[in-house]
Amino acid sequence: MTHSPAHDSLQLVYKAAARFTSELYPDVVLPNSPSTPLIGAQSLIDSIGLIDFLGMVEEVVKLEKGVNIQILSEKAMSQSQSPLRDFSTLAAHVTALLAGGGA
């Protein structure tokens, strides 16, 4: 069965979340839900944890897709709506980066 690029990217985010919690932050639970918040008062991780998590997403993308991406960029940070709000917006950002050939 073929999945959409958006679905595949969300699965990559979920894999990164599993690795993040098992390898770096075992006391944190990041639910596999598109609405899991990454920033703001409802986020389960702090700003250092967010940077670590984004690095894990980049690593999982490299391992699974063979492509280097850079999630944090001037373009990403200048968007009116942050691509880091939750798992779904991060997955959409990863999809766009992969469609553009990575970093």
N, C-alpha and C positions, 0 to 999 in steps of 0.2 A: 504494500500500500504506500502510495506517495503522499507525503505531507507537504503543506505549504511552507515556504521559507519562514513565515512568521511562527508557525507551530514549531518548526525545527529550532529556531532561535530561542523560543520559550523553553524548550527542552534543554538547550545548552545552559540557560540561566538556572534551571532546576538542578542540573548536574553540578554546576558551580556552587550552588547553595549547599548541596549535600557534601561536597568536598570541603567547602568553607567551614561548615559546622563540625565535620568530623576531624579535620586537620588543624584548624586554627582557633575556632571558637566553639568548643564542645558544649558550653553552657547556653548557647543561643539556639533557638529553634526558628528557622525561616520556613514557614509553610509553603508548599508547592501550590501557590495560587497566583494568578495574574495580578491580583490586587495587593500582594504583599508589599508594604511600603518600605522604601529605602531611605527616604529623607523625611524630615518633619517630626512632629511630636509623636506620631504613631510608629515611627521606625523602631525596629528591634536592635539596631546597631548604631554605634556612634560614628563620628566622622572618620576616625582612624579605621574602624571596622568597615566602613563603606569603601575606603581606598583599598583595603585588603580584599574585599569582596570583588571589586571591579577588576583587580589584578587576577583574581581567580577566574573570573569570566573570560578575560583575555587569554589566560592559559588554557582553559577548556576549549575555547574556539580554535586555538592553535593546534591542540592535540586532535580534536575531532574533525576540523575542516582544513587544517594545513595552511591557515591564513593568519597573518599577524594583523590584529586590529588595535586601535588606540581609542578607547572609549572616551577618555577625557581629552577634549580638544577645545580650541578657541571657538570653533563653530558650534560644538555641542553646548558649551557654556553660554553662548550668546543667544540661544533659542529662547523664545518667549515662554515656552513651556518646557521645563527641564526634562530631558530624556531619562533622568534618574529617579523619577517620582516613585515608581513601583516596578515590579517584575515585568509587567506588560509593556510599559514605556521603554524600559531597558531592552527588552527583547526586540521591540520595533527599531530601536537605535542600532542594535547589533545586526538586524536584517538589512538596514540601510548601509551600514559599513561593509557588510559582506557583498552586497550588490554592487558597491563601488570599488570592490577589489581590496578592501581592508584599509589600513592606515594611510 
